[in-house]
Amino acid sequence: MNVAEKEAYLREYEILKKKGKPFFPYAIFKDSAMMFIVAIVLIAMSILLGAEQGPKADPTTTTYVPRPEWYFFFLFEVLRVIKPNELVPIATVGIPTLCMVLLLLLPFYDRNPERRPWRRPVATTAGIMTIVAMAYLTFLGASAGSPTEIDLTVPPQFEAGKEVAAQSGCLACHKFGENGNSGPGPELTHIGAKLPAAAIRRTLINPSGIMPQYGTLPPEKFNNLVDFLASLQ
């Protein structure tokens, strides 16, 4: 934009500004009226339609699969991509905060007065990249598997046992690779190299500490679980 175009723009802006209406009370009244209408609609829908209640929460269940709300899928997907524990603060605080700060500072480092998107490459590119990144991560989060799955590659004959381990609450106290929690139980990524199958079987039947007893599993599932754990070399 050259000097003549800028002066023309400022003159046109002043003319339109004089023809317009003041922010107070005109815009304030319109916004307040719209907020009142939205509140009335929400109250009416709550009274007439009600809100569906889910089942009562059971804190003792080991089969519950926690899932974030859909508008948080992109943040949780970042956490799924960055798995090492030492990098969790970067995934949860560092990256989202950095992106937010860069967007907030966009008007300061891109001071181009143009309003056409194709004449503002920095702002347009930043906006498109933000939308695409959030949409892509949201899609990945929505289509991702259960967070209780174990991301270890095992031979096909041990897949059934891996599924039993994932569904039996083992990840609440143990780690399998990058999945699960680092305690109170030991890491099981290479448990097969430390304990033979017979010792694993005895531990599952007569555990120590707060570990639950897995001998009550159906025999087929129990044997699959033992074989899977013994295969982790």
C-alpha positions, 0 to 999 in steps of 0.5 A, a space after each residue: 500500500 503506497 502513500 496515496 492508497 493509505 490516505 484514500 483509505 483513511 479518508 474513506 474510513 473517516 467518512 464511514 465512521 461519521 455515518 456509523 452509530 456509537 458503540 454505546 449504547 447501540 452495540 451494547 444493546 444489541 449484544 445484551 439483547 442477543 445474550 438474553 435471547 440465547 439464555 432464554 433458549 437454553 433455559 427453555 431447552 433445559 426445562 422442556 427437553 432435559 439433560 441426559 444423565 449417564 450411569 453413575 461413576 464407579 471409581 472401582 472399575 478397571 474397564 472404564 476408558 477415559 476419553 476427553 471431550 471432542 474439543 480437547 482431542 487435539 490437545 490429547 493427541 499432542 500428548 499421545 504423540 509426545 510420549 516420554 515422561 520427561 517431555 510431558 510438560 512440553 506437550 501439555 504446557 509448552 507447545 499449546 502456550 507457545 502457539 497461543 502466544 504466537 497467535 496473540 502477537 500476530 497483530 504486532 509482527 504483521 502490521 500490514 493494513 491490508 484486509 484482503 487475505 491474499 495480500 496478508 501472507 503471514 496472517 493468512 498462513 498462520 490462520 490456515 496452519 492453525 485451523 489445519 493443525 487443530 482439525 487434523 489432530 482432532 480427527 486423529 484424536 477422534 479416530 484413535 484407539 482406546 487409551 488402554 491399548 498397549 502399543 507393543 509389537 508382538 507375534 500374532 499368537 500373543 495378541 489375545 494376551 496383550 488385549 487381556 492385559 490392556 483390558 484387565 487394568 494392568 496399565 494402571 500400575 505398570 508400564 508397557 513401553 511408553 504406555 501405562 504408569 510408572 508404579 506402584 508396580 514394576 515395568 513389564 516391558 521386558 518382564 519375560 526376560 526376568 521371570 519364567 512363565 511359571 513364576 509369572 503364573 504364580 505371581 498372577 495367582 498369588 500376588 503381593 501388595 495391592 495387586 489384584 488376583 488374576 487367577 479368577 480369569 477364565 482359563 483361556 484368558 489367563 493362559 493368554 495373559 501368561 503367554 503374553 507376559 512371558 513373551 516380553 523379552 
